[in-house]
């Protein structure tokens, strides 16, 4: 679920599993507001002058779902600190004159004394915690993205002159996009355009973050009857995209993933691990480079699959992080043999059907909300997501091809506010009805009709999924330089007779004919060794990861001479 917090530092959203301890929320909240002591942080359903408050410290140890919190709930944050300009302390007595419940557990009975602070007028507002952007975002923030043009026959000036026919174009130029065949401008081009309109580049002190995520959560205060949230939402197709391109580092990565369907006929799901880099084909563009696909526990079927409990999920993420990687998206197959016995498959996803189904749109939206994008261009420090969804299906000529997508920022907001639901028709999303705990605003979508005019259409009871979809390009590099080998048995394929076991590890290590350790640099082997076999010590595991990341032969020699590695080799030899 998503919980919202409003403080003097701004409004923050925190994603949390209802079954988790509230301590997870408190830890992230403290980081966002720049406070170290949970005992100084007061939380309330209303500003502290009108509602009961409790310290964040007092809520630790209870599960989120035990606190009566729902998806989209907003809590007000007050820091009761003695630091700064010696604020005066006051004690306010609140009488419980209604049947309202406090924000967490129990009831309010009698009167409660709440200590608060009245800051002096000259108190300076605490600055927002620095945002840790991805390196690619910091890199692109330092570029203007201007599109250079050569001199044309229309120019009437000298060699050192410049005119409207040859002057550089801004990175958001619509004509350039149409000429080069990409519909969406990049995220950083979008930000540059907003900054051009809203901020004075020559005066840094006047900078205002131009981005703000839409919030469609609507509530009514039971005590005052005051409604918060939008009454009308109008959907438009998004003109920018957070990621412009998906690049699989090597075609073998995808081929190995598809092999499950080729051999068994059942569909397959995986998490893509990689990194984000600059994509020079698009002005100020970003691409997701996929170095490995991890296949979590799952039960595949001919027409779908079921994800099972993934017990070593955090450990896999930690190994990936140590290798300089992160989860960049999901990938799954939707393949049906054409029956022509020539290797072709049916083309089920096209402009006359759908590209992502309504349920897949919902899944993509939830994944994006769980992998937020950090940016200095948003007042909250977050805006949308770079998490992508890739589906491998049939092309128009029966070929097997990947296609990559994201859900729009508005789509994320609809999912967060529980406004949309899937239907039995893949190309249609249903607008939910208002219910206790959920108020649904009027939803419209805007489109261009056959006369070229923009018209609004009521989205109730349903609307096309295309209004929430953003398409990305994808490819393989011309000269592949993958980070990993792909020779070790892939995880969770026991039903195919492919087992990650000691014998498989022994055969894998003994296939290193070169003797330089390069065979070890296999993502699936590293994850198996470090998350399933408790043999290497911490220092030896770190040495293995360092070698896999930097490929220094000296590290390899130190590794194979370590006691833990020798123990591993002995255990593997005894397994044969």
C-alpha positions as CSV (number, residue, x, y, z in Angstrom):
1,X,0.0,0.0,0.0
2,X,1.0,3.7,-0.3
3,X,0.9,5.9,2.8
4,X,1.2,9.7,2.4
5,X,2.8,12.0,4.9
6,X,2.6,15.8,5.0
7,X,5.3,17.7,6.8
8,X,7.1,21.1,6.7
9,X,9.6,19.5,4.4
10,X,6.9,18.6,1.8
11,X,4.6,15.6,1.1
12,X,6.1,12.1,0.9
13,X,4.8,8.8,-0.2
14,X,6.0,5.6,1.3
15,X,5.3,2.2,-0.2
16,X,4.9,-0.6,2.4
17,X,3.5,-4.1,2.6
18,X,0.5,-4.2,5.0
19,X,2.1,-7.2,6.8
20,X,5.3,-5.4,7.6
21,X,6.3,-3.8,10.9
22,X,5.5,-0.1,11.0
23,X,9.2,0.3,11.8
24,X,9.9,0.0,8.1
25,X,7.7,3.1,7.5
26,X,9.3,5.0,10.4
27,X,12.8,4.3,9.1
28,X,12.1,5.7,5.6
29,X,10.1,8.6,7.0
30,X,13.0,9.7,9.3
31,X,15.3,9.7,6.3
32,X,12.9,11.9,4.3
33,X,12.4,14.5,7.0
34,X,16.0,14.5,8.2
35,X,15.2,13.5,11.8
36,X,17.1,10.8,13.8
37,X,14.8,10.3,16.7
38,X,11.5,8.6,16.2
39,X,10.4,9.8,19.6
40,X,10.4,13.4,18.4
41,X,8.1,12.7,15.4
42,X,4.4,13.1,16.0
43,X,1.8,11.5,13.6
44,X,-1.8,12.4,13.4
45,X,-4.8,12.0,11.0
46,X,-5.3,15.8,11.1
47,X,-2.9,18.7,11.8
48,X,-2.0,18.4,15.5
49,X,-4.3,21.3,16.5
50,X,-7.3,19.2,15.6
51,X,-6.5,15.6,16.1
52,X,-4.9,13.1,18.5
53,X,-1.2,12.4,17.8
54,X,1.2,9.7,18.7
55,X,4.9,9.5,18.4
56,X,6.3,7.3,15.6
57,X,8.4,5.5,18.3
58,X,5.2,4.2,20.0
59,X,4.0,2.6,16.8
60,X,7.1,0.5,16.2
61,X,6.4,-3.2,16.8
62,X,3.0,-3.2,15.3
63,X,2.1,-4.4,11.8
64,X,0.8,-1.8,9.3
65,X,-2.5,-3.6,8.9
66,X,-3.0,-3.7,12.6
67,X,-3.0,0.1,12.8
68,X,-6.2,0.7,10.8
69,X,-4.3,2.3,8.0
70,X,-5.6,2.0,4.4
71,X,-4.0,2.5,1.0
72,X,-3.7,6.2,0.3
73,X,-4.2,7.4,3.9
74,X,-2.5,10.7,4.8
75,X,-0.8,11.4,8.1
76,X,0.4,14.7,9.3
77,X,4.0,14.9,10.6
78,X,5.3,17.2,13.3
79,X,8.8,17.2,14.6
80,X,8.8,17.9,18.4
81,X,12.5,18.9,18.6
82,X,14.4,21.2,20.9
83,X,17.0,22.0,18.3
84,X,17.2,25.3,16.6
85,X,15.8,28.6,17.9
86,X,14.5,27.4,21.4
87,X,10.9,26.9,20.5
88,X,8.4,27.4,23.3
89,X,6.7,24.2,24.6
90,X,3.0,24.0,25.2
91,X,0.6,21.4,26.4
92,X,-2.8,21.1,24.7
93,X,-5.7,19.1,26.2
94,X,-7.9,17.4,23.7
95,X,-11.3,16.2,24.8
96,X,-12.8,13.2,22.9
97,X,-16.3,14.4,22.1
98,X,-16.9,12.0,19.2
99,X,-16.6,8.4,18.3
100,X,-13.7,9.0,16.0
101,X,-10.8,6.5,16.3
102,X,-7.1,7.6,16.7
103,X,-4.8,6.9,13.8
104,X,-3.6,3.6,15.3
105,X,-5.2,1.0,17.5
106,X,-7.5,1.6,20.5
107,X,-9.8,4.4,21.2
108,X,-9.5,7.9,22.6
109,X,-11.0,8.1,26.0
110,X,-11.2,11.0,28.4
111,X,-8.6,13.6,27.6
112,X,-5.1,13.3,26.3
113,X,-2.2,15.7,27.0
114,X,-0.1,16.2,23.9
115,X,3.2,18.1,24.0
116,X,3.8,20.3,21.0
117,X,6.1,23.1,20.0
118,X,5.4,26.6,18.9
119,X,8.4,27.6,16.7
120,X,9.5,31.3,17.0
121,X,8.9,33.5,14.0
122,X,12.5,33.5,12.9
123,X,12.9,29.8,12.8
124,X,14.2,28.6,9.4
125,X,12.4,25.7,7.7
126,X,14.5,22.5,7.6
127,X,15.9,21.9,4.2
128,X,14.9,18.8,2.3
129,X,17.2,15.8,2.4
130,X,19.4,15.6,-0.6
131,X,18.0,13.3,-3.3
132,X,20.2,10.4,-4.4
133,X,19.6,10.3,-8.1
134,X,20.9,7.6,-10.4
135,X,24.2,8.5,-12.0
136,X,22.6,8.7,-15.5
137,X,20.2,11.4,-14.2
138,X,23.0,13.5,-12.8
139,X,24.9,13.1,-16.0
140,X,21.9,14.3,-18.2
141,X,21.1,17.1,-15.8
142,X,24.4,18.6,-16.8
143,X,23.6,18.6,-20.5
144,X,21.4,21.0,-22.4
145,X,20.5,18.4,-25.0
146,X,20.4,20.9,-27.9
147,X,20.1,19.2,-31.3
148,X,22.8,20.4,-33.6
149,X,22.0,21.1,-37.2
150,X,24.3,21.6,-40.2
151,X,24.0,24.6,-42.5
152,X,21.3,24.2,-45.1
153,X,20.7,25.7,-48.6
154,X,18.3,28.1,-47.0
155,X,21.0,29.8,-45.0
156,X,22.2,33.3,-46.2
157,X,24.9,34.0,-43.8
158,X,28.7,33.4,-43.5
159,X,30.4,30.3,-42.1
160,X,30.3,31.6,-38.6
161,X,26.8,32.8,-38.7
162,X,23.6,31.1,-37.5
163,X,19.9,31.5,-38.4
164,X,16.5,29.8,-37.9
165,X,17.4,27.1,-40.4
166,X,20.6,25.9,-38.8
167,X,20.4,27.0,-35.1
168,X,20.3,24.1,-32.6
169,X,16.8,22.7,-31.7
170,X,15.7,22.2,-28.1
171,X,15.6,18.5,-27.1
172,X,11.8,18.5,-26.9
173,X,11.3,19.7,-30.5
174,X,8.2,17.9,-31.9
175,X,9.3,18.2,-35.5
176,X,12.5,16.5,-34.8
177,X,10.7,13.6,-33.1
178,X,8.3,13.2,-36.0
179,X,11.2,13.3,-38.5
180,X,13.1,10.5,-36.6
181,X,10.1,8.4,-35.8
182,X,9.8,8.4,-32.1
183,X,6.5,9.6,-30.5
184,X,7.6,10.4,-26.9
185,X,10.2,13.0,-25.8
186,X,12.6,11.8,-23.1
187,X,12.0,12.5,-19.4
188,X,15.0,14.9,-19.2
189,X,13.8,16.7,-22.3
190,X,10.4,17.1,-20.7
191,X,12.0,18.5,-17.5
192,X,14.1,20.9,-19.6
193,X,11.0,22.1,-21.4
194,X,9.2,22.7,-18.0
195,X,12.3,24.5,-16.7
196,X,12.4,26.7,-19.7
197,X,8.8,27.7,-19.0
198,X,8.9,28.0,-15.2
199,X,12.4,28.7,-14.0
200,X,15.0,31.5,-14.5
201,X,18.2,29.7,-15.5
202,X,20.3,32.6,-14.4
203,X,19.0,32.8,-10.9
204,X,19.5,29.5,-9.1
205,X,17.9,30.7,-5.9
206,X,14.6,31.1,-7.7
207,X,14.5,27.5,-8.9
208,X,11.2,25.7,-8.3
209,X,10.9,21.9,-8.8
210,X,8.6,21.7,-11.9
211,X,7.4,18.1,-11.3
212,X,4.5,17.0,-9.1
213,X,2.9,13.6,-9.3
214,X,-0.9,13.5,-9.6
215,X,-2.8,12.3,-6.6
216,X,-6.2,10.9,-7.2
217,X,-6.9,9.6,-3.7
218,X,-10.1,11.3,-2.5
219,X,-11.3,11.3,1.1
220,X,-14.0,12.9,3.2
221,X,-13.3,13.9,6.8
222,X,-16.1,12.3,8.8
223,X,-15.9,15.1,11.4
224,X,-16.0,18.1,9.1
225,X,-17.4,16.6,5.9
226,X,-14.6,18.4,4.0
227,X,-13.6,16.5,0.9
228,X,-9.9,16.4,-0.2
229,X,-8.8,15.2,-3.6
230,X,-9.9,15.8,-7.1
231,X,-13.6,15.7,-8.2
232,X,-12.7,15.2,-11.9
233,X,-9.8,13.4,-13.5
234,X,-9.0,13.8,-17.3
235,X,-6.7,11.3,-18.8
236,X,-4.5,12.2,-21.8
237,X,-1.9,10.1,-23.5
238,X,1.5,10.9,-22.0
239,X,3.9,12.8,-24.2
240,X,7.2,11.8,-22.5
241,X,8.7,8.6,-21.2
242,X,10.9,7.8,-18.2
243,X,12.9,5.3,-20.2
244,X,13.4,5.5,-24.0
245,X,15.0,2.2,-24.9
246,X,15.6,-1.3,-23.5
247,X,18.8,-3.1,-24.6
248,X,19.4,-6.7,-23.8
249,X,23.2,-7.0,-23.5
250,X,23.3,-10.2,-25.5
251,X,20.7,-12.1,-27.5
252,X,21.6,-15.3,-25.6
253,X,20.0,-13.8,-22.5
254,X,16.6,-13.8,-24.2
255,X,17.2,-17.1,-26.0
256,X,17.9,-18.9,-22.8
257,X,14.8,-17.3,-21.3
258,X,12.6,-18.4,-24.2
259,X,14.0,-22.0,-24.1
260,X,11.5,-22.8,-21.3
261,X,8.6,-22.2,-23.7
262,X,10.4,-24.0,-26.6
263,X,11.0,-27.1,-24.5
264,X,7.8,-27.3,-22.5
265,X,5.2,-25.0,-24.1
266,X,4.6,-23.1,-20.8
267,X,5.0,-19.4,-20.3
268,X,7.9,-17.9,-18.3
269,X,8.4,-14.8,-16.0
270,X,11.6,-13.1,-15.0
271,X,13.1,-10.1,-13.3
272,X,15.6,-8.1,-15.5
273,X,18.7,-6.9,-13.7
274,X,20.9,-4.3,-15.3
275,X,21.6,-0.5,-15.1
276,X,20.4,2.7,-16.7
277,X,22.6,4.5,-19.2
278,X,22.5,7.5,-21.5
279,X,20.7,6.7,-24.8
280,X,22.2,9.1,-27.5
281,X,19.7,8.1,-30.2
282,X,17.1,10.3,-28.4
283,X,17.9,13.8,-27.1
284,X,18.7,13.4,-23.3
285,X,17.5,9.8,-23.6
286,X,17.8,7.0,-21.1
287,X,18.1,3.3,-21.8
288,X,17.8,0.3,-19.5
289,X,20.7,-2.2,-20.2
290,X,19.7,-5.7,-19.2
291,X,22.6,-8.0,-18.2
292,X,20.7,-10.9,-16.7
293,X,17.2,-12.3,-16.2
294,X,16.5,-14.0,-12.9
295,X,13.6,-16.5,-12.9
296,X,11.8,-16.6,-9.5
297,X,9.8,-19.6,-8.3
298,X,6.8,-20.0,-10.5
299,X,4.3,-22.5,-11.9
300,X,4.0,-22.1,-15.7
301,X,1.0,-23.0,-17.8
302,X,0.3,-22.8,-21.5
303,X,-1.8,-19.7,-21.1
304,X,-0.3,-18.0,-18.1
305,X,1.7,-18.6,-14.9
306,X,1.5,-18.3,-11.1
307,X,4.4,-16.7,-9.1
308,X,5.3,-18.6,-6.0
309,X,7.1,-17.6,-2.8
310,X,10.5,-16.2,-3.5
311,X,12.5,-16.8,-0.3
312,X,15.9,-15.4,-1.3
313,X,14.6,-12.2,-3.0
314,X,16.5,-9.8,-0.9
315,X,19.7,-11.8,-1.1
316,X,19.5,-11.8,-4.9
317,X,19.1,-8.0,-4.9
318,X,22.1,-7.7,-2.7
319,X,24.3,-9.8,-5.0
320,X,23.1,-7.7,-7.9
321,X,23.8,-4.5,-6.1
322,X,27.4,-5.6,-5.3
323,X,27.8,-6.2,-9.0
324,X,26.7,-2.7,-9.9
325,X,23.2,-3.8,-11.0
326,X,19.6,-3.2,-10.0
327,X,16.2,-4.5,-10.9
328,X,15.2,-2.5,-14.0
329,X,12.0,-4.4,-15.0
330,X,10.1,-7.6,-15.6
331,X,9.9,-9.8,-18.6
332,X,7.4,-12.6,-19.5
333,X,6.4,-14.7,-22.5
334,X,3.1,-14.8,-24.2
335,X,3.8,-17.3,-27.0
336,X,1.6,-19.6,-29.0
337,X,2.9,-21.8,-31.8
338,X,1.4,-21.1,-35.2
339,X,1.0,-24.8,-36.0
340,X,2.8,-24.3,-39.3
341,X,5.9,-26.3,-38.1
342,X,8.3,-23.6,-39.3
343,X,9.1,-22.0,-35.9
344,X,6.6,-19.1,-36.2
345,X,4.2,-18.0,-33.5
346,X,0.8,-16.3,-33.5
347,X,0.6,-12.5,-33.5
348,X,-1.9,-11.8,-30.7
349,X,-0.8,-8.3,-29.7
350,X,-1.3,-5.6,-32.3
351,X,-3.1,-2.3,-32.8
352,X,-6.5,-4.0,-33.4
353,X,-6.3,-6.0,-30.1
354,X,-4.0,-4.8,-27.3
355,X,-0.3,-4.4,-26.5
356,X,-0.5,-4.9,-22.8
357,X,-3.7,-6.4,-21.3
358,X,-5.7,-4.6,-18.6
359,X,-4.4,-6.9,-15.9
360,X,-0.8,-6.4,-17.2
361,X,-1.3,-2.7,-17.0
362,X,-2.4,-3.1,-13.4
363,X,0.7,-5.2,-12.7
364,X,3.0,-2.8,-14.4
365,X,1.5,0.1,-12.4
366,X,2.1,-1.7,-9.1
367,X,5.6,-2.6,-10.0
368,X,6.4,1.0,-10.9
369,X,4.9,2.3,-7.7
370,X,7.3,-0.2,-5.8
371,X,10.3,1.1,-7.7
372,X,10.1,4.9,-7.5
373,X,12.4,7.2,-9.5
374,X,14.4,9.6,-7.4
375,X,14.8,13.1,-8.9
376,X,15.8,16.6,-7.8
377,X,13.1,18.0,-10.1
378,X,10.2,17.0,-7.9
379,X,9.4,18.7,-4.6
380,X,8.9,15.2,-3.0
381,X,12.2,13.9,-4.3
382,X,10.4,11.2,-6.3
383,X,8.6,11.1,-9.6
384,X,7.2,8.1,-11.5
385,X,9.5,5.2,-12.2
386,X,12.1,3.8,-14.6
387,X,10.8,0.2,-14.0
388,X,9.9,-1.3,-17.4
389,X,7.6,-4.2,-18.5
390,X,8.8,-6.4,-21.4
391,X,6.6,-9.0,-23.1
392,X,7.9,-11.6,-25.6
393,X,5.2,-12.4,-28.1
394,X,4.7,-12.9,-31.8
395,X,5.3,-10.2,-34.4
396,X,3.2,-9.5,-37.5
397,X,5.3,-12.0,-39.5
398,X,5.2,-14.7,-36.9
399,X,8.6,-13.9,-35.5
400,X,9.4,-14.0,-31.7
401,X,10.2,-10.5,-30.5
402,X,10.3,-8.5,-27.3
403,X,8.2,-5.4,-26.8
404,X,8.7,-3.0,-23.9
405,X,6.3,-0.6,-22.2
406,X,5.6,1.5,-19.2
407,X,2.5,2.8,-17.6
408,X,2.0,6.6,-17.6
409,X,2.2,8.8,-14.5
410,X,-1.6,9.1,-14.5
411,X,-1.8,5.3,-14.7
412,X,0.3,5.0,-11.6
413,X,-2.0,7.4,-9.8
414,X,-5.1,5.5,-10.8
415,X,-3.6,2.3,-9.5
416,X,-2.5,4.0,-6.3
417,X,-6.0,5.4,-5.7
418,X,-7.7,2.0,-6.5
419,X,-9.8,3.6,-9.2
420,X,-9.3,1.0,-12.0
421,X,-9.9,-2.7,-12.3
422,X,-9.2,-5.2,-15.0
423,X,-12.0,-6.7,-17.1
424,X,-12.6,-9.9,-19.1
425,X,-11.8,-7.8,-22.2
426,X,-8.0,-7.4,-22.3
427,X,-8.1,-4.0,-24.1
428,X,-10.6,-2.4,-21.5
429,X,-10.1,-1.1,-18.0
430,X,-13.1,-0.7,-15.6
431,X,-13.7,2.4,-13.4
432,X,-14.5,1.2,-9.9
433,X,-17.6,2.4,-8.1
434,X,-17.3,4.4,-4.9
435,X,-17.5,2.3,-1.8
436,X,-16.8,2.7,1.9
437,X,-13.2,3.8,2.2
438,X,-12.9,4.6,-1.5
439,X,-14.3,7.7,-3.2
440,X,-13.9,7.6,-7.0
441,X,-13.9,11.0,-8.8
442,X,-15.4,11.5,-12.3
443,X,-12.9,10.2,-14.9
444,X,-12.7,11.4,-18.5
445,X,-10.3,10.7,-21.2
446,X,-9.3,13.1,-24.0
447,X,-8.7,12.1,-27.6
448,X,-8.5,13.5,-31.1
449,X,-11.5,12.7,-33.2
450,X,-11.7,12.1,-36.9
451,X,-12.0,15.8,-37.5
452,X,-8.8,16.6,-35.7
453,X,-10.5,18.1,-32.7
454,X,-9.8,17.2,-29.1
455,X,-12.9,15.8,-27.3
456,X,-13.5,14.5,-23.8
457,X,-15.3,11.2,-23.2
458,X,-16.6,9.9,-20.0
459,X,-14.4,6.9,-18.9
460,X,-17.2,5.3,-16.9
461,X,-17.8,2.4,-16.8
462,X,-14.7,1.6,-18.9
463,X,-12.1,3.0,-21.2
464,X,-9.3,1.7,-23.5
465,X,-6.0,0.7,-21.9
466,X,-4.0,2.6,-24.5
467,X,-4.5,5.9,-22.6
468,X,-2.2,4.6,-19.9
469,X,0.4,3.0,-22.1
470,X,3.8,4.4,-23.0
471,X,5.8,2.4,-25.6
472,X,9.6,2.0,-25.6
473,X,12.0,0.8,-28.3
474,X,14.2,-2.3,-27.7
475,X,17.1,-4.0,-29.4
476,X,20.3,-5.9,-29.0
477,X,23.7,-4.2,-29.3
478,X,25.6,-4.5,-32.7
479,X,28.7,-5.5,-30.8
480,X,27.6,-7.3,-27.7
481,X,29.9,-7.0,-24.6
482,X,27.8,-8.7,-21.9
483,X,28.9,-8.4,-18.3
484,X,28.3,-12.1,-17.6
485,X,28.8,-15.5,-19.2
486,X,25.6,-17.6,-19.5
487,X,26.7,-21.2,-19.0
488,X,25.5,-22.2,-15.5
489,X,22.1,-23.9,-14.9
490,X,19.3,-21.3,-14.5
491,X,17.4,-21.3,-11.3
492,X,13.9,-22.7,-10.6
493,X,13.8,-25.0,-13.7
494,X,13.6,-28.3,-11.7
495,X,10.5,-29.3,-13.6
496,X,12.6,-29.4,-16.7
497,X,15.2,-31.6,-15.1
498,X,17.7,-28.7,-14.8
499,X,18.8,-28.6,-11.2
500,X,21.1,-26.1,-9.5
501,X,23.0,-28.6,-7.3
502,X,26.5,-29.4,-6.2
503,X,27.1,-31.7,-9.1
504,X,26.1,-29.0,-11.6
505,X,28.4,-26.5,-9.8
506,X,31.3,-29.1,-10.0
507,X,30.8,-29.6,-13.7
508,X,30.6,-25.8,-14.2
509,X,33.8,-25.0,-12.4
510,X,35.7,-27.8,-14.2
511,X,34.7,-26.5,-17.6
512,X,37.0,-23.5,-17.1
513,X,39.6,-24.5,-19.7
514,X,41.2,-21.1,-19.9
515,X,42.1,-21.0,-16.2
516,X,41.8,-17.3,-15.7
517,X,38.6,-17.4,-13.7
518,X,36.4,-15.8,-16.3
519,X,34.1,-18.9,-16.1
520,X,33.0,-17.7,-12.6
521,X,31.5,-14.5,-14.0
522,X,28.0,-15.9,-14.4
523,X,25.1,-14.2,-12.7
524,X,23.2,-17.4,-12.0
525,X,26.2,-19.1,-10.6
526,X,27.1,-16.2,-8.4
527,X,23.6,-16.0,-7.0
528,X,23.5,-19.8,-6.4
529,X,26.8,-19.8,-4.7
530,X,26.2,-16.8,-2.5
531,X,22.6,-17.2,-1.6
532,X,22.1,-21.0,-1.5
533,X,25.5,-22.4,-0.4
534,X,26.7,-21.2,3.0
535,X,30.4,-22.1,2.4
536,X,32.4,-18.9,1.6
537,X,33.1,-16.5,4.4
538,X,32.2,-12.8,4.1
539,X,35.6,-11.7,3.0
540,X,35.8,-14.5,0.4
541,X,32.3,-13.7,-0.9
542,X,33.3,-10.0,-1.2
543,X,36.5,-11.1,-3.0
544,X,34.5,-13.2,-5.5
545,X,32.2,-10.3,-6.2
546,X,35.1,-7.9,-6.6
547,X,36.7,-10.2,-9.1
548,X,33.3,-10.7,-11.0
549,X,32.9,-6.9,-11.2
550,X,36.5,-5.8,-11.9
551,X,38.0,-8.9,-13.6
552,X,41.4,-8.4,-12.0
553,X,43.5,-11.6,-12.2
554,X,45.2,-10.9,-8.8
555,X,41.8,-11.0,-7.1
556,X,41.1,-14.4,-8.7
557,X,44.4,-15.8,-7.4
558,X,43.7,-14.6,-3.9
559,X,40.2,-16.2,-4.1
560,X,41.3,-19.7,-5.2
561,X,44.0,-19.7,-2.5
562,X,41.6,-18.8,0.3
563,X,40.5,-21.5,2.8
564,X,36.8,-21.0,2.0
565,X,37.3,-21.6,-1.7
566,X,39.4,-24.7,-1.0
567,X,36.6,-26.0,1.2
568,X,34.1,-25.3,-1.6
569,X,36.2,-27.3,-4.1
570,X,36.5,-30.2,-1.7
571,X,32.8,-30.3,-1.1
572,X,32.0,-30.2,-4.8
573,X,34.5,-33.0,-5.5
574,X,32.9,-35.2,-2.9
575,X,29.5,-34.6,-4.4
576,X,30.4,-36.5,-7.7
